[in-house]
Amino acid sequence: MYKNYPKFLPQILLFLFFLILGEGLRYLSEILPEKPFASQRIEKTVNSIRQKMSDQLDQIPIESYTTHEELWRGLDSLQKKDFDYLIFQGHELVAWNNHILPVEGINPQYFRNPLVRLDNGWYLTSYRQYGSILAVGFTLFKQEYPYENQFLRNGFSTKFDLAPTVLISREQSATQVGIHDTNGEFLFSLIPNGVEKDQSAIMQMSRISFLISILFLWLLVYRIQFRFSSTGATNRVFFLASGLFALVYYLIIWQKNTIIPDNSALFSPRYFAMSEFLPSLGHFLLYSILIFSVSFWFFKFFRLPDNIGYGKRRHLKTYVALGLFLAISALFIIYINQLFYLLAKHSAGSLIITKVIDFDLVAFTKMLIVALLLLSFLMVLERIVVIFLLYLTRWQIFTGFFITFFLLCLIFRGIGIGASDWAFLLFFACSSLLIFSKRRPHLTHSYSTFLWFAGLFAIYAGVVLMDLSIRKEESGRELLIENLAFQLMRDEDPVAEMYLSEIEKQISSDATLSRILDQPEPDPEAIRNHLVKFYFYGFWNRYDMQIIPCWPQGDLYIEETGEIYNCYQYFFHMLDQYAYTIPGSNHFHYLDNLNGRVSYFGVFRFFPNDPDREISLFIELHSKAYFEGLGYPELLISEREYGRLKLFRDYSYAKYLNGRLVRRSGDYLFKNELSWLPLTAGTKVFMKESDHSHLLYQHSGQMAVMLSRQDFSIWDVFMAFSIFFIFFFLTGALIILIMQWRYAGFSFRISIQKRIQVAFVMLLLLMLVIVAIGTVYYTVQQFERKHLELLESKIQSILMELEYKVGLEGPETTNPGEYLNYQLQMISNVFHADINLYGVDGKLTGTSRPELFHNGLAGRQMNPNAYFNLAYTDAVRYLAEERIGNLSYISFYVPVITADNRLAGFVNLPYFVGNNELRDEISSVIVTVINFYLVFSFLVVGFAVFLARQITRPLLLLQERISSLKLDHLNEKIDYKGEDEIGSLVKEYNRMVDELAISAEKLAKSERDLAWREMAKQIAHEIKNPLTPMKLSIQYLQRAWNDQVEDFDSYMKKVTQTLIEQINNLSSIASEFSKFAQMPSAKTEIVNLIEKIENSRTLFANSTKTPIEFINMAGDPVYVKADGEQLLGVFNNLIKNAIQSIPSVKTGKIEITVTNEGHGVRVAIKDNGKGIPEEITDKLFVPSFTTKTGGMGLGLAIARRIIENAGGHIWFETEINKGSIFYVQLPYKEESSLSGFSSEV
């Protein structure tokens, strides 16, 4: 045994090598000095880029251009360059090739600086001055937006490879890293923020080394257990090796934290966090892999101790062991079920996937965890069933499982479909399937059994995880509704407050408004129109507005009560009692007046230092109960605000005051009156209505909030099951393929049935994929075409509205830009589209989204391609795909033509909102198509399997019948009525059966005649041998009688004794012959070979002192087709011969080994006796009716006949004075057995 230890040496050395290497690299990364800031590299890159910009500027023949059209054509040739260019004439921008640069209002001379700061980032520049013309090249250095969200991210250009935390300064300082040009002139400074170490690559190598060391440790543990699997120490080795692996695994991963990558989403608490042991989803996956590994080793190597299934009170010990293992398996499934609950409770997002496009890395990891845990349970349960199938019947084992299931239900109050009931049902279903499923040779399950397990797991995972997701969502909704109630109680609107802080500055300095208010009798309607046109439009349509101009001595009439108050006293008292100033504002206040709506109050005092002219403007804003206006693009929302809105993305909510609806949001249409019974404050009630689940929260005596969500539909449930089934099927098949890779009988050769199934499935899936791709492509094209047609229709209608409301010559007002913005906002709400209006010079004159330009997200110049094509070519429309940050959207441009066919400007529809609609519609279609084809593919696979089995069933029957053809048996014909190729094969088979029967009869007669002739020769020879001495003895006796020899009586007695011995010899020969001739015919049956060997071993182990060791390397049970009693007699004979061959002066040892050999099983019975002499080895199995060999003659002949009748053969190897080995090899019977799953899946 010890001579095999060096086989483990390579794995041990490789494990230690990579472990030490990983630890060394990790230590090296910790002691490395701080990485010096790469100022030289950055400086070189900056100078190289600026030089390239200068070279390209030199190539632009600015001085040769005499018209703007020539200049634009020259810039159009630079569209594909890496840099952006702006051309200024004086202070006016006259040409550009980038419309995102926000340069409006900046003196062009500012761009002479090598680095400039714009509203959306820092840019490196290079310039050329040609008289009054300034050409400036720009390249992005660092993106810096006013806020960040999913589309807007701050950070340096990838060309510079700098961390976003690095700051930029134009000041030169000794504490900063200065960047200089090629002449040594200072350009700007960089301020490193945070310590950087040159350890990323080293740490990555360290993690890889530790990971490889774990893999080699896994292989080492596996090989050690495999080596000891055929010995009595296999269970001890399993526990020691598994414990050692778990300990090292824990130390490397959890204690040392060596393979966890930095900044990995899977190993951050973003998606899962529970405890120090399971702080992330990645740790949960690693823990699942550990459970799976130990379960796999239990499945492969654990065996029931020999002293349980045999000996005294073996039945009692077997039942006790079964109960113990059933308890372990029950606790294991409860533990796995608990892990599922922890996964659902502490993870972000739902565990149920109903849309294929939601399948990302996180979802894959969660499903892989579920699959590994369920497979672990299956392997443990499988091994338990296999172990006890050797000692108990199927129904006895099933009874044990049923009792365990019943006790679990009683102990945990089960089958109310509660916390653990589904786990108990899975336990019972899997155990029943494992016990009664049919099995194949090599102890493998069939294909259909594997599909049943995939289906069971899919049902269990779908039901349990959906239940957990619903519970978690309801629990989270209870917290969410409290947060929502708090927000609704405060009734704040962060977007409105952001706008108010900007509006108040403009109102305070509005000269036109001051002139209107400076009139002896200010016109309230004029004031209102002015404020609505220039400030409170667009977004503010969701608010009701009341504007009250008032002077210090003015009175205010309250219509509801008929009372009159001084307006200053009334409003300022209201501010003192109900209002507080909103952040960032000095004039607008939030009103906490509990009216159920968001309320703001603004106070603007004009001419405060002139008592005769002083007047104040009071602006009161109240949100409408519900507003369905133009959606707000995600681009204009900060990440924090987006995160808050995302919490309510799948919900609809309503706010009720005194039972009356005052505010709602979402798709669900809430009732205007709350008809539920009054609830006490703080009460939460869940209720169902139609296909929605509602949570009603009575926040206070007056205010109630309802938060609603659509329930899972039948389609969602079916989709979840389909996704789980396909994932479990593919995962299980992959794991089984890996498990069977090194198996002795494993190959990629597949049967005709499997080839037909694979061909059908592949062909149908290929057709489905092609049709699905075509459907999605055609649908997307149709949607895009529809939206383009809608865009053209919208833009024509918008042109008509502009002509009607504004006039193509523009408005007559002192502030045409604000007036245009107001009108465009009105039109935008009507047509549900954003609108930009550009002048003939390509500059922005009006927009329905002024915040987009105020925030510097885009420049006020028109898309250069659109402007060039519409202004200087014959194009009548231009469709462009534009980009702001990471947001791509469709932008449509058309020229505005006056009645006298003169160009008046350009209208642009940036399809922000429409782009979201298009994306949602396309996503919906894709999801529907993929989901449908996913389900259809599932049905196709099942249909292909069924169809292939129906087609190949006659072939399988033909194969079975041909394989069972025997000369000494009555062979059955096949009844097949089809007139096809298979029918022809069946006819040929039936004809062959008839001919074989005739030939067998003739052969049998011939063999019988030959056998009896041979037997007669042997009998004659054996009888002749004693007859000669008998004849001589009688002749001597006769002579002695005639000669009257003295002492005749003594001589007579001696001769008589000799004759009696010879007669006894003849009688023995006659008895042996009679026994051989009258041997009963074999009763063919399915026999568990292992059981027969164990019975025979037990018989002799109790009656002899010679130790008999049994080594089973073929698994258990192993089924063969033979006569059980005769087979037992064969092993009794062989073991008896082995015992008798051992001299009494020698310590005997007999070893019985069972192994798999090809399509059969081989039994080797080895002894350390005196061996078999060479002169009788050739005649050992030949019937020899003599007693000289100690009875072995006919015994081995009969054994040979029994084994050959069972389709096997017997032979031996021997060595004088060292012992003999007798081999018996029998074919497998195609019957159930289990020790693993087939690689044929």
ABEGO torsion letter per residue (X at the ends): XAAAAAAAAAAAAAAAAAAAAAAAAAAAAAABBBBBBBAAAAAAAAAAAAAAAAAAAAABBAAABABAAAAAAAAAAAAABABBBBBBBEABBABBABAABBABGBBAAAAABABBBBAAEBBBBBBBBBEABBBBBBBBABBBBABBBAABBBEBBAAAGBBAABBBBABBBAABBBBBBAAGBBABBBBBBEBBBBAAAAAAAAAAAAAAAAAAAAAAAAAAAAAAAABAAAAAAAAAAAAAAAAAAAAAAAAAGAABBBGBAAABAAABBABAABABAAAAAAAAAAAAAAAAAAAAABBBBAAAABEBGAAAAAAAAAAAAAAAAAAAAAAAAAAAAAAAAABBEBABBABAAABBAAAAAAAAAAAAAAAAAAAAAAAAAAAAAAABBAAAAAAAAAAAAAAAAAAAGBGAGBAAAAAAAAAAAAAAAAAABBBBBGGBBBAAAAAAAAAAAAAAAAAAAAAAAAAAAAAAAAAAAAAAAAAAAAGBBAAAAAAAAAAAAAAAABAAAAAAAABABBBAAAAAAAAAAAABBEAAAABBBBBBBBBAABBBBBAAAGBBBBAAAAAAAAAAAABBBBBGBAABBBBBAGAGBBBBBBBBBBGAABAAABBBBBBBBBBBABBBBBBBBAAABBAAAAAAAAAAAABBBBBBBGGBBABBBEABBBBABBABBBBBBGBBBBBBBEABBBBBBBABAABBBBBBBBBBBAAAAAAAAAAAAAAAAAAAAAAAAAAAAABAABBABBBAAAAAAAAAAAAAAAAAAAAAAAAAAAAAAAAAAAAAAAAAAAAAAAAAAAAAAAEAAEBBBABAAAAAAAAAAAAAAAAGBBBBBBBAAGBBABBABAAAAAAGABBABBBAAAAAAAAABABABBBBBBBBEABBBBBBBBBBBBAAGBBAEBBBBBBAAAAAAAAAAAAAAAAAAAAAAAAAAAAAAAAAAAAAAAAAAAAAAAAAAAAABBAABBBBBBBBABBBAAAAAAAAAAAAAAAAAAAAAAAAAAAAAAAAAAAAAAAAAAAAAAAAAAAAAAAAAAAAAAAGBBGAAAAAAAAAAAAAAAAAAAAAAAAAAAAAAABBBBBBBBBBAAAAAAAAAAAAAAABABBBBBBBAAEOBBBBBBBAAAAAAAAAAAAAAAAAABBAABBBBBBBBBBBBEABBBBBBBBABAEBBAAAAAAAABBBBBAAAGGAAAAAAAAAAAAAAAGBBBBBBBBBGAEBBBBBBBBBBBBBBBAEBBAAX
